[in-house]
Amino acid sequence: MPLQPVPGPLSFKQAPNDVESVAGRKRQLDLSPGIRDRENHNSSFVSSVEKKRRYTSGVTDEILDQKDIMSDHQQQDRRPNFSALSSPGTNGFMHKTSSPLLNTKPGNVKKLIIKNFKFQPQLPENYQNETWQKLKEAVVAIHNSTSIDYCLEELYQAVENLCSHKLSAYIYSQLRNVCEEHIKSRADESLLECAESAQFLKLMNRCWEDHCRQMVMIRSIFLFLDRTYVLQNAAVSSIWDMGLELFRTHIISNNVIESRTVDGLLLLIDKERSGDVVDVTLLKNLLRMLSDLQMYDTAFEVKFLESTLQLYAAEGRRLVEDLEVPEYLCHVDRRLHEEEERLLLYLDHSTRKVLIGVVEVQLLGEHVTTILQKGLDILLEANRVSDLILLYQLMGRAKGLNQLCKNFCEYMKKRGTFIVIDPERDKTMVQDLLDFKQKIDNIVSQCFNSNEKYQNAVREAFEYFINKRVNKPAELIAKFVDSKLKTGNKEATEEELDKLLDRIMVLFRYIHGKDVFEAFYKKDLAKRLLVGKSASVDAEKAMLSKLKQECGAGFTSKLEGMFKDIELSKDIMAAYKQHSQSQQILGCMEMTVNILTMGYWPSYTPVEVHLPTEMVEHQELFKSFYLGKHSGRKLQWQSTLGHCVLKAVFPIETKELQVSLFQSLVLLMFNDGDEFMFDEIKNATGIESCELVRTLQSLSLNKVNKLLIKTPLCKEVNSSDKFTFNSKFKHKLFRIKINQIQMKETPEENTQTTERVFQDRQYQIDAAIVRIMKTRKTLNHALLVSECYDQLKFPLTPTDLKKRIESLIERDYMERDKETSNQYHYVA
């Protein structure tokens, strides 16, 4: 039955899969009940095709039994193979006849033999031309979107019949010619006449959609040809590929059409990049068309990438100068996301790598140096974490991480040098360094993904600028630790103090001259231990443990010895008290003595003062007690480190005064009188003028604890000043601590400490040289210097080493080779 026309584009139903499977299946007769049941369905298309194949395939199936051979009468009843084709209305199908073998039970059948016809069936006259004419009319109707006059099943069967009689090449050639004529006509029509670009693209898209729909319908009719002849001939394209080839050859390959299509697509993409709303579906369809036609790479992608490069190159040059770095980075990030969306919406995935690479190079790669020089320092200084994260991600895409790391290191060096080199910032240097280090660590962990290369850059930068100013950072770090471990530091809990010490140790690692730190730390530690100003013994030992872990036991051996001396002194004083009680020599005054090993503690200059008689007697008693137990030792009293607790009786009330030894000597004079002149006090106590001035200032100029009244009232103390006991002194506390005015550390004292460190270094250099020469016996100058650098942990100069080598040669530890002056020999 012919199909009825429908308005609009025609949609045809493809031949069922059952037809395709029947067409390609090997012909075989099965006598099982399932087949008999299937043959009873006379109305099914599959049964019709199967029965017709028995008469058109040129091979008839015969079933012979070994015992029961078909009679000659049955052979004569066979009809010609194509006799039914001439009968109108039968559609080429024969009436089903039952075989006597169908009634045979499966158990009685012993063997089946299938044989071919003895005579080859022949096609009727003009069957080839008539059948092709039907097929051609159907193809033309599909091209013209009109109704088809023939049943699709009949057309499909016609193709199968022709293919079965080796006319596949003829059908394929005729079909190609018809399709080619139609496609040529489409290229010559409205495509070339349309002037407006958007309208041209829509017309092009409609032409492509029509072509695809028509080729799908044509292929469904010629499916048997596609699945037999095409599969058996590798050089022949499938019907679908043939349609693509013809469309590509006669339409898209037309220079005008190709140029207008590609230019129109590029124009639409440019509009979308500029923010205009465009037909994304149209873009997607046409780009898929080029991809299916295998023209995407050659016709479109090259021009597209070239236009993209030009667009972003100009945009990058303009915006990198006009925008601030954070704004520019956000713009680049937005552009990259937009291109990713285009790849998802309509661009081919194969373009992704090249397209994203072009954007990264033109917006980032070409401007890495400008971006970093213009904005990195600002972002780091302002601690803009989110912008730094984006910068790191974008630099990674543009292969600029090495340059970013280099600029980051330069920033740290510049900023750190500014903190360290300025003497006016000495008071806050260590705290500024700690804050700067914490800020940098946060940036590396949060923004730079804890990149190992950036962590190495942090170490390099801090080690560089913290040693830019020789010895001073080490000294200030030691004093900073002293301020945190002193009594009265209530800024932090024990846990917070421990964390702070850990952060200080990080700075300590970067110091080259760790012996300078040791000298100043030991000096301050001695004051804390002797004067009792240490806030916590646990905190002191925790710091000592950190230093030992960092620098080894040799570094902290003297510091540990100081703690041991304090513990031993307590035991000695306990024994002395027992001895005093047994001898009944305690008197009205108690004395506590700390025995200090001279090698462990800083060196102190002995100061001779005039002590009261009772103090001198107690000193002599303790000296005789100590030397009685430790013969061969020598005691040297250090008056500058002593302190006392005095009981003061005022007219109003009685107080206890906690003062230094020098303050106590001055106050004890007022037991013999109410006022004294400066010179009288100096002669009576034997305190040097500078120390006496500070002592009198602490007693007379303190607004709260004013024990003496100075005449005249001024801050400066002169030799003509008079000091009077303040009988009206009042205080709410019973025990009052009178702080001594701390004299600022003079440059001379710093110089002395530094000189002691330098002297210790000379000893270490001598020991290292002798140790190396004793092992090597003979060594040239360059190798000796190199090994000294490896062994010694403090900064050295070649001049220092040369001086120490000459000193050792003079002292006969080594000698110079007689022939080669650059060669040394160890002298045993």
C-alpha positions in Angstrom: 0.0 0.0 0.0 1.5 3.4 -0.9 2.3 5.8 1.9 0.0 8.9 2.3 1.8 12.3 2.2 1.9 14.3 5.4 2.5 18.1 5.7 6.0 19.4 6.5 9.2 17.3 6.4 8.5 13.6 6.0 9.4 11.1 8.7 9.7 7.5 7.7 9.8 4.5 9.9 13.0 2.5 9.4 12.7 -1.2 8.5 12.4 -3.3 11.7 15.4 -5.0 13.2 13.7 -8.3 12.5 13.9 -7.6 8.8 17.6 -6.9 9.0 18.3 -10.0 11.0 16.3 -12.2 8.6 18.0 -10.6 5.6 21.5 -11.4 6.9 20.8 -14.8 8.4 22.0 -18.1 6.8 19.1 -20.0 5.2 18.3 -23.1 7.1 15.2 -25.2 7.7 14.5 -26.3 11.2 11.9 -28.9 11.8 11.4 -28.2 15.5 8.0 -27.3 16.8 9.1 -23.7 17.4 9.6 -23.2 13.7 6.2 -24.6 12.9 4.6 -22.3 15.3 6.4 -19.4 13.7 5.2 -20.4 10.2 1.6 -20.2 11.3 1.9 -16.4 11.8 1.1 -15.6 8.2 0.5 -11.9 9.0 4.1 -11.2 10.3 6.5 -9.4 8.1 9.3 -11.7 9.1 7.4 -14.8 8.0 6.6 -13.1 4.7 10.2 -12.2 4.0 11.3 -15.7 5.1 8.8 -17.5 2.8 9.7 -15.2 -0.1 13.4 -15.8 0.4 12.7 -19.5 -0.4 11.7 -18.6 -3.9 14.1 -15.7 -4.7 17.4 -16.8 -3.3 18.2 -19.1 -6.2 18.7 -22.0 -3.7 15.8 -24.2 -2.7 16.0 -26.3 0.4 15.4 -30.0 0.0 15.0 -32.5 2.8 15.9 -36.1 2.1 15.7 -39.0 4.4 17.8 -42.1 4.0 14.8 -44.4 4.0 12.0 -42.2 2.7 13.0 -40.5 -0.6 10.6 -38.1 -2.2 8.8 -39.5 -5.3 9.2 -38.3 -8.8 5.6 -37.1 -8.7 6.5 -34.8 -5.9 9.5 -33.5 -7.9 7.3 -32.7 -10.8 4.9 -30.8 -8.6 7.7 -28.2 -7.8 7.0 -24.8 -9.4 9.5 -22.5 -11.0 11.3 -20.2 -8.5 10.0 -16.9 -9.9 6.6 -17.9 -11.1 4.9 -15.9 -8.5 6.6 -12.7 -9.3 4.5 -12.2 -12.5 1.2 -12.6 -10.6 -0.3 -9.3 -9.7 -1.3 -8.7 -6.2 0.7 -11.6 -4.7 3.7 -9.3 -3.9 6.0 -12.3 -4.9 4.9 -14.6 -2.1 3.8 -18.3 -2.6 1.1 -20.1 -0.6 2.5 -22.2 2.1 2.5 -26.0 1.4 3.0 -28.4 4.1 5.7 -31.1 3.8 5.1 -34.6 4.8 8.3 -34.4 6.7 6.7 -32.0 9.1 4.5 -34.8 10.5 7.6 -36.9 11.1 8.4 -37.3 14.7 11.8 -36.1 15.8 12.6 -39.6 17.2 12.1 -41.2 13.7 14.4 -38.9 11.8 18.0 -40.2 11.6 19.7 -37.8 9.2 19.0 -34.6 7.3 20.7 -33.7 4.0 20.2 -30.2 2.4 20.9 -29.9 -1.3 20.7 -27.1 -3.9 18.3 -26.7 -6.7 19.3 -28.6 -9.8 18.4 -25.6 -12.0 19.4 -22.0 -11.3 16.4 -19.6 -11.1 16.2 -16.7 -13.5 14.9 -13.1 -13.0 12.0 -12.1 -15.2 12.7 -9.8 -18.1 13.1 -6.1 -17.3 12.9 -6.9 -13.6 16.2 -5.0 -13.0 15.2 -1.8 -14.7 11.7 -1.8 -13.3 12.8 -2.5 -9.8 15.5 0.2 -9.9 12.9 2.6 -11.3 10.8 2.0 -8.2 13.8 2.5 -6.0 14.8 5.7 -7.8 11.3 7.2 -7.5 11.4 6.4 -3.8 14.8 8.1 -3.4 13.6 11.2 -5.4 10.5 11.4 -3.2 12.6 11.4 -0.1 14.8 14.1 -1.5 11.8 16.2 -2.4 10.0 15.4 0.9 7.0 14.0 -0.9 5.1 10.7 -0.3 6.4 7.4 -1.6 4.2 5.3 -3.8 5.5 2.0 -2.7 5.5 0.1 0.6 8.8 0.3 2.4 8.8 -3.5 2.9 8.4 -3.9 -0.8 11.3 -1.5 -1.5 13.5 -3.3 1.0 12.7 -6.7 -0.5 13.5 -5.3 -4.0 16.9 -4.2 -2.9 17.5 -7.7 -1.4 16.4 -9.4 -4.6 18.7 -7.3 -6.7 21.6 -7.9 -4.3 21.0 -11.6 -4.3 21.5 -11.7 -8.1 24.9 -9.9 -7.9 23.5 -6.5 -8.9 24.8 -4.8 -5.7 27.5 -2.7 -7.6 24.9 -1.6 -10.1 22.5 -0.5 -7.3 25.2 1.3 -5.4 26.4 3.2 -8.4 22.9 4.3 -9.4 22.1 5.4 -5.9 25.3 7.4 -5.7 24.5 9.2 -9.0 20.9 10.1 -7.8 22.2 11.4 -4.5 25.0 13.3 -6.2 22.6 15.1 -8.6 20.4 16.1 -5.7 23.2 17.5 -3.6 24.6 19.4 -6.6 21.3 21.1 -7.1 21.2 22.1 -3.4 24.5 23.8 -3.7 23.4 25.8 -6.7 20.2 27.1 -5.1 19.5 29.4 -2.2 22.8 28.9 -0.3 24.8 31.1 -2.7 22.0 33.6 -3.0 21.7 34.4 0.7 23.6 37.6 1.6 23.0 38.0 5.3 25.5 36.0 7.5 23.0 34.9 10.2 20.4 33.9 7.7 23.1 32.0 5.7 24.1 29.9 8.8 20.4 29.1 9.5 19.9 28.0 5.9 23.1 26.0 6.0 22.0 24.3 9.2 18.6 23.4 7.6 20.3 22.0 4.6 22.5 19.8 6.7 19.6 18.6 8.9 17.6 17.8 5.7 20.5 15.9 4.3 21.0 13.8 7.4 17.3 13.0 7.6 17.1 12.0 4.0 20.2 9.8 4.2 18.8 8.0 7.3 15.7 7.2 5.3 17.6 6.1 2.2 19.9 3.9 4.3 16.9 2.2 5.9 15.6 1.2 2.4 19.0 0.1 1.1 20.1 -1.5 4.5 20.6 -4.9 2.9 23.0 -3.3 0.4 24.8 -1.5 3.2 25.2 -4.7 5.2 26.3 -7.1 2.4 28.0 -5.4 -0.5 29.6 -2.6 1.5 30.9 -4.9 4.2 32.3 -7.3 1.7 34.2 -4.5 -0.2 36.6 -2.4 2.0 37.1 0.1 -0.8 33.4 1.0 -0.9 32.0 3.6 1.6 28.8 2.9 3.5 25.7 4.7 2.4 26.0 7.2 5.2 29.7 7.9 4.5 28.8 8.2 0.8 26.3 10.9 1.7 28.9 12.7 3.9 31.4 12.6 1.1 29.0 14.0 -1.4 27.9 16.7 0.9 31.5 17.6 1.7 32.5 17.5 -2.0 29.7 19.5 -3.6 28.6 21.8 -0.8 31.1 22.5 2.0 34.1 22.3 -0.2 32.7 25.1 -2.3 35.1 27.9 -1.5 32.3 30.5 -1.1 30.2 28.3 1.1 33.1 27.1 3.2 34.4 30.6 3.7 31.0 32.0 4.6 30.2 29.2 7.0 33.5 29.5 8.9 33.5 33.3 8.9 29.9 33.3 10.2 30.8 30.8 13.0 33.8 32.9 14.0 31.6 36.1 14.0 29.0 34.4 16.3 31.8 33.2 18.7 33.3 36.7 18.8 29.8 38.2 19.6 29.4 35.7 22.4 32.8 36.5 23.8 31.8 40.1 23.8 28.8 39.4 25.9 26.1 39.2 23.2 23.4 36.5 23.2 23.8 34.1 20.3 22.1 30.9 19.1 24.2 28.3 20.8 22.3 25.5 19.2 23.0 26.7 15.7 26.7 26.9 16.6 26.7 23.4 18.0 24.9 21.9 15.0 27.2 23.5 12.4 30.4 22.7 14.3 29.2 19.1 14.6 28.5 19.1 10.9 32.1 20.2 10.2 33.4 17.5 12.6 31.3 14.8 10.9 32.5 15.9 7.5 36.1 15.8 8.9 36.6 19.4 8.0 36.7 20.7 11.6 40.5 20.7 11.9 41.4 22.1 8.5 38.5 24.5 7.8 37.5 25.8 11.2 40.0 25.1 14.0 43.0 26.8 12.4 41.1 30.1 11.8 39.4 29.9 15.1 42.6 29.5 17.1 44.2 32.3 15.0 41.3 34.7 15.8 41.4 33.6 19.5 45.1 34.4 19.7 44.7 37.8 18.2 41.8 38.6 20.5 43.5 37.6 23.7 46.9 39.0 22.7 45.4 42.5 22.3 43.2 42.1 25.4 46.2 41.0 27.5 48.4 43.9 26.4 45.6 46.4 27.1 44.3 45.1 30.4 47.6 44.2 32.1 48.4 47.9 32.0 45.0 49.3 32.8 43.9 47.0 35.6 45.3 46.3 39.0 46.8 42.8 39.4 43.9 41.3 41.5 41.4 42.6 39.0 43.4 41.3 36.0 43.8 37.8 37.7 40.0 37.6 38.2 39.5 38.6 34.5 41.9 35.9 33.3 40.2 33.3 35.6 36.8 34.3 34.2 38.0 34.0 30.6 39.4 30.5 31.2 36.1 29.4 32.7 34.2 30.9 29.7 36.3 28.9 27.3 35.8 25.7 29.3 32.0 26.3 29.0 32.3 26.8 25.2 34.1 23.5 25.0 31.2 21.9 26.8 28.5 23.6 24.8 29.6 23.5 21.2 33.3 23.2 20.5 34.9 19.9 19.8 36.8 18.3 22.8 39.9 17.9 20.6 40.3 21.7 20.6 40.5 22.0 24.4 44.2 21.6 24.9 45.2 24.0 22.2 42.5 26.6 23.0 43.2 26.7 26.7 46.9 26.8 25.9 46.4 29.9 23.7 44.4 31.7 26.4 47.0 30.9 29.1 49.9 32.0 26.9 48.4 35.3 25.7 46.8 36.4 29.0 49.4 34.9 31.4 52.5 33.5 29.8 53.4 36.7 27.9 52.8 38.9 31.1 54.2 36.8 33.9 57.1 39.2 34.7 54.8 42.3 34.5 52.2 40.7 36.8 54.7 39.6 39.4 56.7 42.9 39.4 53.5 45.0 39.4 51.4 43.2 42.0 53.2 40.4 44.0 54.7 42.6 46.6 51.4 44.4 47.1 49.5 41.1 47.5 52.1 39.8 50.0 52.3 43.0 52.0 48.5 43.2 52.3 48.3 39.4 53.0 45.5 39.0 50.4 45.2 35.2 50.7 42.4 34.6 48.1 44.2 36.6 45.4 47.5 34.8 46.2 45.8 31.5 45.8 44.4 32.5 42.4 47.8 33.9 41.4 49.5 30.5 42.3 46.9 28.5 40.4 47.2 30.7 37.3 51.0 30.8 37.4 50.9 27.0 37.5 48.9 26.9 34.3 51.2 29.4 32.6 54.4 27.5 33.8 55.3 30.6 35.9 55.8 28.9 39.3 59.6 29.1 39.1 59.4 32.9 38.4 56.8 33.3 41.2 59.1 31.5 43.6 62.0 33.7 42.6 60.1 36.9 43.1 58.6 35.6 46.4 62.2 34.9 47.6 63.3 38.4 46.6 60.4 40.0 48.4 61.3 38.1 51.6 64.9 39.2 51.4 64.0 42.8 50.8 61.4 42.9 53.6 63.5 40.9 56.0 66.6 43.1 55.4 64.5 46.2 56.1 63.6 44.7 59.5 67.1 43.6 60.4 69.3 46.3 59.1 67.6 49.3 60.8 69.1 50.0 64.3 66.1 52.0 65.3 64.0 48.8 65.0 66.2 46.8 67.4 63.7 46.9 70.2 61.0 45.2 68.1 63.2 43.3 65.6 62.7 39.8 67.0 58.9 40.2 67.4 58.7 41.7 63.9 60.7 38.7 62.6 58.4 36.3 64.4 55.3 38.0 63.0 56.8 38.1 59.5 57.8 34.4 59.7 54.3 33.4 60.8 52.8 35.4 58.0 55.0 33.8 55.4 54.4 30.3 56.7 50.6 30.9 56.4 51.0 32.1 52.9 53.1 29.1 51.8 50.7 26.6 53.4 47.4 28.2 52.3 48.3 29.9 49.1 51.2 28.0 47.7 50.0 24.5 48.6 53.0 23.9 50.9 55.2 23.6 47.8 58.6 22.3 48.9 60.3 24.6 46.5 58.7 27.6 48.2 59.6 26.2 51.6 63.2 26.1 50.5 63.0 29.6 49.3 61.7 30.7 52.8 64.7 29.1 54.4 67.1 30.6 51.9 65.6 34.1 52.3 65.5 34.1 56.1 69.1 32.7 56.3 70.2 35.5 54.0 68.8 38.5 55.7 69.0 37.4 59.3 72.8 37.2 58.9 73.0 40.4 56.9 73.8 42.2 60.2 76.6 40.3 61.8 76.0 39.1 65.4 73.2 41.6 66.2 70.2 39.3 65.5 71.7 36.6 67.6 72.2 39.0 70.5 68.7 40.4 70.2 67.1 36.9 70.0 68.9 35.9 73.2 67.7 39.0 75.0 64.2 38.4 73.7 64.2 34.9 75.2 65.5 36.5 78.4 62.5 38.9 78.5 60.1 36.1 78.0 61.6 33.8 80.7 61.9 36.5 83.4 59.7 36.8 86.4 56.7 39.0 85.8 56.1 37.9 82.2 52.4 37.2 82.4 51.6 37.7 78.7 51.2 34.0 78.0 50.4 30.6 79.6 52.9 27.8 79.8 51.5 26.3 76.5 51.6 29.6 74.7 55.2 30.2 76.1 56.3 26.8 74.8 54.9 27.6 71.3 56.6 31.0 71.4 59.9 29.3 72.2 59.4 26.9 69.3 58.9 29.9 67.0 62.1 31.5 68.4 64.0 28.3 67.7 63.0 28.5 64.0 64.7 31.9 63.8 67.7 30.5 65.8 68.2 27.9 63.1 68.9 30.6 60.5 71.7 32.2 62.6 75.2 31.4 61.5 76.9 32.7 64.6 75.2 30.5 67.1 78.1 31.0 69.5 77.2 34.7 69.8 73.7 33.7 70.9 75.2 31.2 73.4 77.3 34.0 74.9 74.5 36.4 75.5 72.0 33.7 76.5 74.4 32.4 79.1 75.0 35.9 80.4 71.2 36.5 80.8 70.6 33.0 82.2 73.2 33.6 84.9 71.3 36.8 86.0 68.0 35.0 86.1 69.4 32.1 88.1 71.4 34.1 90.6 69.0 36.9 91.2 66.0 34.6 91.2 64.2 36.3 88.3 63.5 33.1 86.3 59.7 32.8 85.8 59.7 29.0 85.6 62.4 26.3 86.0 60.4 24.1 83.7 60.4 26.8 81.0 64.2 27.2 81.4 64.8 23.5 81.1 62.4 23.3 78.1 64.4 26.0 76.3 67.6 24.2 77.2 66.2 21.0 75.8 65.3 22.7 72.5 68.8 24.1 72.2 70.4 20.7 72.9 68.2 19.1 70.3 69.1 21.7 67.7 72.8 22.1 68.3 73.9 19.0 70.3 75.1 18.3 73.8 78.3 20.3 73.3 76.5 23.5 72.8 74.5 23.2 76.0 77.0 21.6 78.3 78.0 24.9 80.0 74.4 25.9 80.3 73.5 22.6 81.9 76.5 23.0 84.3 75.0 26.3 85.5 71.8 24.5 86.6 73.9 21.8 88.3 75.8 24.5 90.2 72.5 25.9 91.5 71.4 22.5 92.6 74.7 21.7 94.3 74.7 25.1 96.0 71.4 24.2 97.7 72.9 21.0 99.0 76.0 22.8 100.3 74.0 25.4 102.0 71.9 22.8 103.7 75.1 21.2 105.0 76.5 24.6 106.1 73.3 25.3 108.1 73.6 22.0 109.9 77.3 22.8 110.6 76.4 26.3 111.9 73.8 24.9 114.2 76.1 22.3 115.6 78.8 25.0 116.2 76.2 27.6 117.4 77.6 30.3 115.1 74.4 31.5 113.4 74.1 35.0 114.9 71.3 37.4 113.8 72.0 37.2 110.1 71.5 34.4 107.6 73.6 34.0 104.5 73.0 32.0 101.3 75.9 31.3 99.0 75.8 30.0 95.4 79.0 28.2 94.4 79.7 28.9 90.6 82.1 26.9 88.5 84.2 29.4 86.7 84.2 27.5 83.4 80.4 27.3 83.2 79.5 30.9 84.1 80.2 34.2 82.4 83.3 35.9 83.6 82.7 38.8 86.1 85.1 41.5 87.1 85.7 41.3 90.9 84.6 44.5 92.7 86.0 45.3 96.2 83.5 47.0 98.6 83.5 47.7 102.3 81.2 45.1 103.8 79.9 45.3 107.4 81.8 43.3 110.0 79.1 40.7 110.4 79.0 40.0 106.7 82.8 39.5 106.6 82.7 37.1 109.5 80.0 35.0 107.8 82.1 34.9 104.6 85.1 33.7 106.5 83.1 31.0 108.4 81.6 29.7 105.1 85.1 29.9 103.4 86.6 27.7 106.1 83.7 25.3 105.9 83.9 24.9 102.2 87.6 24.7 101.8 87.6 22.1 104.6 85.5 19.8 102.5 87.0 20.8 99.1 90.7 21.3 99.5 92.7 22.9 96.6 89.9 25.1 95.5 89.7 28.9 95.5 86.7 31.0 96.3 86.3 34.5 94.8 83.4 36.6 96.1 81.3 38.4 93.5 79.7 41.4 95.2 77.9 42.6 92.1 75.6 39.6 92.1 74.6 39.7 95.8 71.3 40.8 97.2 69.9 41.2 100.7 66.6 41.3 102.7 66.8 44.1 105.4 64.4 44.7 108.3 63.7 48.4 108.4 62.0 50.1 111.4 60.2 53.3 110.6 58.5 55.5 113.1 55.1 54.4 111.8 55.7 50.7 110.9 58.2 48.0 110.3 59.0 46.7 106.8 61.2 44.2 105.0 63.2 45.6 102.1 64.4 43.3 99.3 67.5 45.2 97.9 70.8 44.6 96.1 74.0 44.3 98.1 75.1 47.8 97.1 71.7 49.2 98.1 71.9 47.4 101.5 75.4 48.9 102.1 74.0 52.4 101.6 70.9 51.9 103.7 73.0 50.3 106.6 74.9 53.6 106.9 71.7 55.3 108.1 71.8 53.3 111.3 74.6 55.6 112.3 73.0 58.9 111.2 70.0 60.5 109.4 71.9 62.3 106.5 75.1 61.9 104.6 76.8 63.6 101.7 77.6 61.7 98.4 81.3 61.6 99.1 80.8 60.3 102.6 78.7 57.4 101.3 81.3 56.7 98.6 84.2 56.5 101.1 82.2 54.4 103.6 80.9 51.8 101.1 83.8 51.7 98.6 81.3 51.5 95.7 82.6 53.0 92.5 81.0 56.3 91.5 79.0 55.1 88.5 77.5 52.2 90.4 76.9 54.4 93.5 75.0 57.0 91.3 72.6 54.3 90.1 72.2 53.0 93.6 71.3 56.3 95.1 68.9 57.1 92.2 67.0 53.9 92.9 66.7 54.8 96.6 65.8 58.5 96.3 64.1 59.1 93.0 61.5 56.3 93.1 58.1 57.9 93.6 56.5 54.9 95.3 59.5 53.5 97.2 61.3 56.6 98.2 63.5 55.6 101.1 66.0 58.6 100.9 65.3 62.3 100.3 67.8 63.9 97.9 68.8 67.5 98.2 68.6 69.2 95.8 65.6 67.5 94.1 66.8 66.6 90.6 67.4 63.5 88.6 71.2 63.9 88.3 73.3 62.9 91.3 76.4 65.1 92.0 79.2 64.8 94.6 77.7 67.8 96.6 74.3 66.2 97.0 73.0 65.4 100.4 70.8 62.3 101.2 68.4 62.2 104.2 66.6 59.2 105.7 62.8 59.3 104.9 61.2 58.7 108.3 57.7 59.2 106.8 57.9 56.3 104.4 54.7 54.4 104.0 53.7 51.3 101.9 50.8 48.9 102.0 53.0 45.8 101.6 55.1 44.3 104.3 57.9 43.1 102.1 58.9 45.7 99.5 61.2 45.1 96.5 63.4 48.1 95.6 64.5 47.6 92.0 67.9 48.6 91.1 68.1 51.0 88.1 69.3 48.8 85.3 72.2 50.3 83.4 71.8 49.8 79.7 74.3 47.5 78.2 77.1 49.7 77.0 78.8 49.2 73.6 81.9 48.4 75.5 80.2 45.4 77.2 78.8 44.2 73.9 82.3 44.5 72.4 83.8 42.5 75.3 81.2 39.8 74.8 81.9 39.7 71.1 85.6 39.6 71.7 85.2 36.7 74.0 83.2 34.9 71.3 85.9 35.7 68.7 88.6 34.3 71.1 86.6 31.1 71.6 86.3 30.8 67.8 90.0 31.0 67.4 90.4 28.1 69.8 87.8 26.2 67.8 89.6 27.0 64.5 92.9 25.8 66.0 91.4 22.6 67.2 89.7 21.9 63.9 93.0 22.5 61.9 95.0 20.2 64.2 92.3 17.6 64.1 92.3 17.6 60.3 96.1 17.6 59.9 96.5 14.8 62.5 94.1 12.7 60.4 95.5 13.6 56.9 99.2 14.1 57.9 99.8 16.1 54.6 97.3 18.4 53.0 97.4 21.4 50.6 95.9 24.8 51.6 92.7 24.7 49.5 91.6 21.3 50.9 92.5 22.3 54.4 90.3 25.5 54.1 87.5 23.5 52.6 87.4 20.9 55.4 87.5 23.7 58.0 84.4 25.2 56.4 82.7 21.9 56.6 83.5 21.3 60.3 83.0 24.8 61.8 79.5 26.1 62.1 80.1 29.8 62.5 81.0 32.2 59.6 84.6 32.3 58.6 86.8 34.3 56.3 89.9 33.0 54.5 91.9 35.6 56.3 90.9 34.2 59.7 92.0 30.7 58.7 95.2 31.9 57.2 96.1 33.7 60.5 95.3 30.6 62.6 97.4 28.4 60.2 100.4 30.7 60.6 99.9 30.7 64.4 100.0 26.9 64.5 103.1 26.8 62.3 104.8 29.2 64.7 103.8 26.9 67.6 105.2 23.8 65.8 101.8 22.0 65.4 102.4 21.9 61.6 105.0 22.9 59.1 105.1 24.2 55.5 106.5 22.0 52.8 110.1 23.1 51.8 109.5 22.7 48.1 105.7 23.5 47.9 104.7 26.5 50.0 101.0 25.6 49.6 101.5 22.2 51.2 101.4 21.5 55.0 102.7 18.6 57.1 101.5 17.6 60.6 104.2 17.7 63.2 103.7 14.9 65.7 
